[in-house]
Amino acid sequence: MDSIDEITDDLPMPPYVTTEDVVFALRAVTVHAPEQRPDGERCRKDEAAYPCRLHRWGRRVLEQRGLTDEQVQTLIAGGTVALR
């Protein structure tokens, strides 16, 4: 798939990222995690090539909200971080 196809296939971003969007994004990142397969990394949930659409969307939302990878990992592990 060409990179332009991947861009147009991505889910749309919300106009502004709310706390509820962050919750949905964390869920997407957690559920659509990578799993090693003989043909490479695949999404554990939908078996698409990793990262799948929902994982990419979740990461973009969290990034737009200003969360670092470390903060995302803290949230996934059940910890708390201050959202701006």
Secondary structure, 3 states (H helix, E strand, C coil): CCHHHHHHHCCCCCCCCCHHHHHHHHHHHHHCCEEEECCEEEECCCCCECCCHHHHHHHHHHHHCCCCHHHHHHHHCCCCCCCC
